[in-house]
Amino acid sequence: MSDNAASPSTITSAPTSPAISAPPGAGEAALTDRQRRFVEEYLVDCNATLAAGRAGYSARSARQAGARLRASPHVRRAVEAAMAARSDRLGVSQDRVVLELARLAFADMRDFASWGEGCVRLRPSEELTEDQAACVSEIVETPGKGVRVKLFGKQPALAALARHLGSREGGGKGAGRGDAGPDAASGEGTRPLTVVTWVPFPDAPPPEEPEEPEDGDGE
């Protein structure tokens, strides 16, 4: 059937993954073609509504169908099995995800720059540790103006890390303007950390010394 063609956003290995099938179990029903396609598409962005739409459900029914499929025990187990198989193939574990989030969440601007009166000085890239370098999102050099270094969002990383560790504080009302909320996987609501800008300042001329008062002795 035409559903076998992967959408452009589908990960390369998902459609042919042998893990996408109903896990063994007493009386467990096999996945239908549409359910199997839903599992494949769900691995792309973990969004049940979008996955249902790409699996062939209409836009009107995709949300309801996605919720129903995610609630189905054998579909849910197939999703879990496919995710576990993908993690094994890529060498990605929950521990590694938490480690990466912690790198971003606890980034310290003082590791990347020093500042004082007159200028901001960036730390050379060769002096950054692996953890520090992983926090850098973007580097832009503008001739005549300086270099801009942007770090990944700190608040969204804190919120996601709190959810991974089972804390409710990360997604509550007090999480701040940068809270990624329930759509953290989509990237919505993320805000970059303060942009560091280094602009070379021209050397200021030394202040003039006050003139010595003339002696009052006249000739």
C-alpha positions in Angstrom: 0.0 0.0 0.0 1.1 3.6 -0.6 1.4 4.1 3.2 4.8 2.4 3.0 6.4 5.6 1.7 7.9 7.5 4.5 7.1 11.2 4.8 10.0 13.7 4.5 10.2 14.2 8.2 10.1 10.5 9.1 13.4 9.2 10.5 15.2 6.9 8.1 15.2 3.7 10.1 11.7 3.9 11.5 9.6 2.5 8.5 11.7 -0.7 8.3 12.3 -1.2 12.0 11.5 -4.8 13.0 10.4 -3.5 16.4 7.2 -2.1 15.0 4.8 -4.9 15.8 2.6 -6.0 18.6 4.7 -7.3 21.5 4.1 -11.0 22.3 1.3 -11.6 24.9 -1.6 -13.9 25.6 -4.4 -13.1 23.2 -2.6 -9.9 21.9 -4.0 -8.7 18.6 -1.6 -8.0 15.8 -1.3 -4.4 14.6 -3.3 -3.3 11.6 -1.5 -1.5 8.8 -2.8 1.8 9.9 -1.8 1.2 13.6 1.7 0.2 12.4 1.9 3.4 10.4 0.8 5.4 13.4 3.6 3.8 15.5 6.1 4.7 12.8 4.9 8.3 12.6 4.6 8.7 16.4 8.3 8.2 16.7 9.0 11.3 14.6 7.7 13.9 17.0 5.8 12.0 19.8 2.6 13.9 18.8 -0.4 11.5 18.6 -2.6 14.0 16.6 0.0 14.6 14.0 1.0 11.0 13.8 -2.7 10.0 13.3 -3.0 12.5 10.5 0.1 11.2 8.7 -1.1 7.7 9.2 -4.2 8.4 7.1 -6.8 9.8 9.4 -8.6 13.0 8.4 -7.8 16.3 10.0 -11.2 16.3 11.7 -10.7 12.9 13.3 -6.9 12.9 13.8 -7.0 14.2 17.4 -9.6 11.7 18.5 -8.0 8.8 16.6 -4.6 9.7 18.1 -5.9 9.7 21.6 -7.6 6.4 21.0 -4.6 4.8 19.5 -2.3 5.9 22.4 -4.8 4.5 24.8 -4.9 1.1 23.1 -2.7 -1.3 25.2 -1.1 -3.2 22.3 -0.5 0.0 20.3 1.1 1.6 23.4 3.3 -1.4 24.0 4.3 -1.3 20.3 5.3 2.3 20.7 7.3 1.6 23.8 9.1 -1.3 22.1 9.9 0.8 19.0 11.3 3.6 21.1 13.4 1.2 23.1 14.7 -0.4 19.9 15.6 3.0 18.5 17.4 4.0 21.7 19.4 0.9 21.5 20.4 1.5 17.8 21.4 5.1 18.5 23.0 4.5 21.9 20.6 7.1 23.4 19.5 6.5 27.0 17.4 8.5 29.4 20.5 9.1 31.4 22.1 10.7 28.4 19.1 12.9 27.8 19.1 14.1 31.4 22.9 14.8 31.2 22.4 17.0 28.1 19.5 18.8 29.8 21.6 19.4 32.8 24.4 20.9 30.7 22.0 23.5 29.3 20.1 24.1 32.6 23.2 24.8 34.7 25.2 26.8 32.1 27.0 29.8 33.7 27.7 32.8 31.6 31.0 33.4 33.4 32.3 30.2 31.7 32.0 31.9 28.4 32.9 35.6 28.9 34.3 38.1 31.4 33.1 41.6 31.5 33.9 44.9 33.2 34.1 48.6 32.5 34.5 49.3 28.8 34.2 45.8 27.2 33.2 42.2 27.3 35.8 39.5 26.5 34.9 36.1 25.2 36.7 33.0 26.3 38.6 31.2 23.5 36.7 28.1 22.2 39.7 25.9 22.7 39.5 26.6 26.5 35.9 25.4 26.7 35.2 22.0 28.2 32.9 19.5 26.4 30.0 20.4 28.7 30.5 24.1 28.1 30.8 23.8 24.3 27.6 21.8 24.2 25.7 24.8 25.5 26.6 27.1 22.6 23.7 27.5 20.1 25.0 30.1 17.7 28.1 32.2 17.0 27.9 35.2 14.6 30.7 37.5 13.7 29.8 40.9 12.3 32.8 42.8 10.8 33.4 46.0 12.6 31.0 45.3 15.4 32.1 42.1 17.2 31.1 38.6 17.9 27.7 37.4 19.2 27.5 34.1 21.1 24.1 32.6 21.9 23.5 29.8 24.4 20.6 27.4 24.3 17.6 28.3 26.5 18.2 27.8 30.2 14.7 28.0 31.5 13.2 25.4 29.0 16.0 23.0 29.9 15.3 23.5 33.6 11.6 22.8 33.1 12.3 19.7 31.0 14.9 18.4 33.5 12.4 18.9 36.3 9.8 16.8 34.4 12.4 14.1 33.8 13.2 14.0 37.5 9.6 13.9 38.5 9.4 17.4 40.0 6.3 19.5 39.3 8.0 22.7 40.1 9.5 22.9 36.6 6.2 23.2 34.8 4.2 25.2 37.2 3.0 28.8 37.1 6.2 29.9 38.7 8.4 28.5 36.0 8.9 31.9 34.4 8.4 33.3 31.0 10.8 30.8 29.4 8.9 27.7 30.5 8.6 25.4 27.5 5.3 23.9 28.8 3.7 20.8 27.4 4.9 21.4 23.9 8.7 21.4 24.8 9.4 18.8 22.2 8.1 21.1 19.4 10.5 23.9 20.4 7.6 26.3 21.1 8.1 28.7 24.0 11.8 28.3 24.1 13.9 31.5 24.7 17.6 31.8 24.2 19.8 32.8 27.1 21.2 36.3 27.2 23.2 37.1 24.1 26.8 37.9 24.8 28.2 40.6 22.5 31.8 41.7 22.4 32.3 45.1 20.8 35.9 46.5 20.6 36.0 49.9 22.3 38.5 52.5 21.0 41.1 53.4 23.5 40.0 56.5 25.4 42.5 59.3 25.6 44.0 59.7 29.1 42.3 62.3 31.2 43.9 65.6 31.2 45.7 66.5 34.4 44.5 69.6 36.1 46.7 72.6 35.7 48.8 73.6 38.7 47.6 76.9 40.1 50.0 79.7 39.4 51.9 81.2 42.4 50.5 84.4 43.5 53.9 86.0 43.6 54.2 88.7 41.0 57.3 90.3 39.6 
